[in-house]
Amino acid sequence: MSDKIIIGVTDCSKFDIYRNWVLSYNETVEVIQLGYKLNNFDEIKKCQGIVLTGGEDVHPRFYQHPEYYPFCYEDDIDESRDEFEFKVLAYTEANAIPVLGICRGIQVGNVFFGGTLIPDIPTWGKFDHAKMPDKSDRYHEISINPSSWLSGIVNTDKGLVNSNHHQSTDRTGKGLVASAISADGVVEAMERMHPEGKSFLLFVQWHPERLKDQQGPFSKNIHNAFINAIKLNINHR
């Protein structure tokens, strides 16, 4: 049996950044790029963990709010990607595969579990969460629920994270719970409401793969917890 840990990372325009972050753990990790354009869903059978990456807006028809479509970025919607990633999540749930969702990952994940989205954060009256005028990531503070599973990973109740998005979760999906929020109430992380005996599932709104502080708890601790969950899963199979 190979000592390699194989992680599926969903295809996106910034795929290389996610892949390099996943590979930064050590030389025992291998990445498989998964995407409908690659027509390679069956490759998921080799994967021992999945990272859902950032990217396009989720089409509002998938959360029964087609009237929200005008609030989305019309040139930044990919229904085929939505459908592919719902299929990925159905597979990971059925086969107890650890999942880490990043940015769009929290949004597509929440919709998969029956939740809804805020299609445009500023229109919904929240502070700006989009990138800065110079295109760099905005940074803001988040608060972690001290009783959450995430709290045990990051070992802190607050911290600075980056922000570069205009959508967020609204009504929480079934079986999920918010574990971190920004000052204006935008959900920044979600986890299972009852994680006992279930596979690793963590959705974050920020971008751990490109935080300035790669050694900090909101990047390194999450990376390590994800990899360790995969190792534990492998050992119990």
C-alpha positions as MATLAB code, in Angstrom:
seq = 'MSDKIIIGVTDCSKFDIYRNWVLSYNETVEVIQLGYKLNNFDEIKKCQGIVLTGGEDVHPRFYQHPEYYPFCYEDDIDESRDEFEFKVLAYTEANAIPVLGICRGIQVGNVFFGGTLIPDIPTWGKFDHAKMPDKSDRYHEISINPSSWLSGIVNTDKGLVNSNHHQSTDRTGKGLVASAISADGVVEAMERMHPEGKSFLLFVQWHPERLKDQQGPFSKNIHNAFINAIKLNINHR';
ca = [
       0.000    0.000    0.000;
       1.293    3.484   -0.933;
       2.220    5.918    1.842;
       0.912    8.770   -0.310;
      -2.132   10.725    0.801;
      -4.218   11.526   -2.278;
      -6.330   14.679   -2.117;
      -8.798   15.790   -4.762;
      -8.790   19.555   -5.358;
     -11.621   20.958   -7.464;
     -10.705   22.797  -10.633;
     -10.809   26.607  -10.672;
      -8.966   29.567  -12.206;
      -6.539   29.729   -9.262;
      -6.113   25.954   -8.953;
      -2.303   26.131   -8.684;
      -2.472   28.212   -5.487;
      -4.748   25.665   -3.780;
      -2.682   22.729   -5.034;
       0.568   24.247   -3.767;
      -0.976   24.960   -0.371;
      -2.242   21.380   -0.077;
       1.178   20.041   -1.147;
       2.983   22.260    1.370;
       2.234   19.757    4.133;
       5.020   17.377    3.078;
       6.130   15.054    0.314;
       3.593   12.355    1.238;
       0.702   14.314   -0.312;
      -0.425   13.960   -3.927;
      -3.112   16.083   -5.602;
      -5.680   15.086   -8.233;
      -7.381   17.958  -10.067;
     -11.114   17.268  -10.289;
     -13.483   19.090  -12.598;
     -16.278   18.651  -15.099;
     -14.082   20.163  -17.842;
     -11.615   17.336  -17.204;
     -14.446   14.782  -17.345;
     -12.754   12.847  -14.559;
     -15.284   12.384  -11.762;
     -14.265    8.724  -11.399;
     -10.841    9.892  -10.163;
     -12.578   10.744   -6.891;
     -12.449    7.030   -6.047;
      -8.687    7.427   -5.519;
      -9.075   10.464   -3.248;
      -8.807   10.257    0.543;
      -9.745   13.897    1.088;
     -11.377   16.685   -0.923;
     -10.750   20.444   -1.078;
     -13.541   22.535   -2.593;
     -11.950   25.661   -4.036;
     -13.090   29.240   -4.638;
     -14.520   30.730   -7.795;
     -17.866   31.383   -9.417;
     -21.178   32.349   -7.824;
     -23.501   29.436   -7.156;
     -26.561   29.717   -9.398;
     -29.501   30.765   -7.175;
     -31.848   28.255   -8.791;
     -30.014   25.581   -6.793;
     -31.244   27.128   -3.541;
     -34.749   27.945   -4.838;
     -34.193   31.688   -5.201;
     -33.987   32.236   -8.985;
     -35.035   35.839   -8.394;
     -31.558   36.440   -6.908;
     -29.919   35.905  -10.292;
     -29.583   39.686  -11.050;
     -27.451   40.037   -7.897;
     -24.919   37.480   -9.164;
     -22.034   38.226  -11.493;
     -23.520   37.053  -14.785;
     -20.141   36.300  -16.346;
     -19.110   34.380  -13.216;
     -21.700   31.598  -12.977;
     -21.038   27.998  -13.966;
     -23.969   25.657  -13.401;
     -21.981   22.672  -14.659;
     -19.424   23.317  -11.921;
     -22.209   23.621   -9.345;
     -23.649   20.267  -10.396;
     -20.223   18.610  -10.446;
     -19.431   19.768   -6.905;
     -22.832   18.708   -5.557;
     -21.976   15.285   -6.963;
     -18.574   15.435   -5.225;
     -20.271   16.224   -1.901;
     -22.802   13.435   -2.365;
     -19.876   11.042   -2.842;
     -17.903   12.321    0.169;
     -20.957   12.091    2.423;
     -21.756    8.560    1.234;
     -18.159    7.413    1.687;
     -17.122    9.408    4.800;
     -14.351   11.319    2.975;
     -12.898   14.381    4.810;
     -13.810   17.689    3.143;
     -12.400   21.192    3.429;
     -14.392   23.877    1.596;
     -12.813   27.273    0.926;
     -14.636   30.498   -0.091;
     -17.066   29.240   -2.761;
     -16.613   25.907   -0.944;
     -18.647   27.130    2.050;
     -21.321   28.456   -0.308;
     -21.715   25.363   -2.486;
     -21.492   23.225    0.666;
     -24.247   25.112    2.434;
     -26.501   24.857   -0.636;
     -25.783   21.117   -0.892;
     -27.075   20.676    2.668;
     -30.236   22.648    1.886;
     -29.166   26.130    2.954;
     -29.432   29.424    1.067;
     -27.027   32.222    0.137;
     -26.842   35.988    0.321;
     -26.168   36.709   -3.376;
     -24.525   40.103   -2.814;
     -23.263   41.014    0.662;
     -23.268   44.852    0.258;
     -26.825   44.870   -1.145;
     -27.907   42.905    1.926;
     -26.561   45.722    4.109;
     -23.284   44.243    5.344;
     -19.856   45.853    5.339;
     -17.735   45.382    2.249;
     -16.109   41.942    2.084;
     -14.735   42.370   -1.434;
     -11.104   42.847   -2.419;
      -9.382   46.213   -1.946;
      -9.224   48.783   -4.795;
      -5.676   47.596   -5.612;
      -7.078   44.039   -6.034;
      -5.401   42.754   -2.863;
      -7.342   40.826   -0.219;
      -9.234   42.775    2.406;
      -8.574   41.714    6.024;
     -11.047   41.771    8.902;
     -11.490   40.195   12.313;
     -13.635   37.143   12.961;
     -14.939   35.662   16.193;
     -14.868   31.907   16.792;
     -17.581   30.185   18.805;
     -15.601   28.908   21.828;
     -17.766   25.777   22.030;
     -17.237   24.908   18.348;
     -15.191   22.101   16.882;
     -13.263   24.771   14.903;
     -12.228   26.399   18.178;
     -10.317   23.239   19.086;
      -8.437   23.479   15.786;
      -7.429   27.148   15.834;
      -7.140   27.425   19.659;
      -8.236   31.042   19.716;
     -11.523   32.935   19.879;
     -10.666   35.659   17.351;
      -8.281   36.499   14.557;
      -7.659   38.295   11.277;
      -8.617   36.617    8.020;
      -8.618   37.704    4.392;
     -11.756   38.464    2.437;
     -12.380   38.566   -1.303;
     -15.995   37.705   -2.082;
     -19.459   39.188   -2.512;
     -21.585   36.169   -1.552;
     -22.025   34.401    1.784;
     -24.285   31.880    3.456;
     -27.737   32.904    4.642;
     -30.015   30.190    6.065;
     -27.842   27.376    7.392;
     -28.002   23.977    5.744;
     -29.387   20.957    7.596;
     -26.924   19.393   10.008;
     -24.546   22.378    9.846;
     -23.834   25.150   12.306;
     -21.939   28.433   12.003;
     -18.702   28.370   13.987;
     -17.209   31.780   13.112;
     -18.680   35.165   12.169;
     -17.396   38.596   11.168;
     -18.281   41.750   13.122;
     -21.184   42.485   10.769;
     -22.636   39.002   11.130;
     -21.416   37.313    7.946;
     -20.845   33.603    8.549;
     -17.127   32.883    8.140;
     -17.030   29.155    8.975;
     -19.421   26.212    9.205;
     -19.092   22.706   10.567;
     -21.271   19.733   11.434;
     -23.724   20.363   14.247;
     -23.058   16.821   15.507;
     -19.551   15.821   14.307;
     -19.196   12.756   16.550;
     -18.574    9.637   14.504;
     -18.740   11.531   11.197;
     -16.068   12.502    8.687;
     -14.160   15.806    8.863;
     -16.221   18.624    7.348;
     -15.107   22.240    7.581;
     -16.211   25.141    5.393;
     -14.423   28.512    5.655;
     -15.181   31.779    3.890;
     -11.600   33.063    4.003;
      -8.622   31.888    1.938;
      -6.173   29.921    4.126;
      -4.111   29.130    1.030;
      -3.126   32.771    0.609;
      -3.217   34.291    4.079;
      -0.171   36.480    4.749;
       0.503   34.425    7.875;
       0.825   30.888    6.526;
       2.087   29.665    9.911;
      -0.888   31.081   11.809;
      -3.850   29.089   13.133;
      -6.215   30.100   10.324;
      -3.990   28.494    7.715;
      -1.522   26.003    9.197;
      -3.772   24.591   11.942;
      -6.600   24.023    9.467;
      -4.224   22.398    6.984;
      -2.814   20.096    9.664;
      -6.244   19.178   11.067;
      -7.476   18.258    7.576;
      -4.435   16.082    6.798;
      -4.553   14.425   10.228;
      -8.248   13.617    9.736;
      -7.378   11.944    6.428;
      -4.601    9.902    8.079;
      -6.963    8.839   10.858;
      -9.573    7.866    8.302;
      -7.070    5.779    6.338;
      -5.928    3.965    9.495;
      -9.505    3.043   10.427;
     -10.401    1.565    7.037;
];
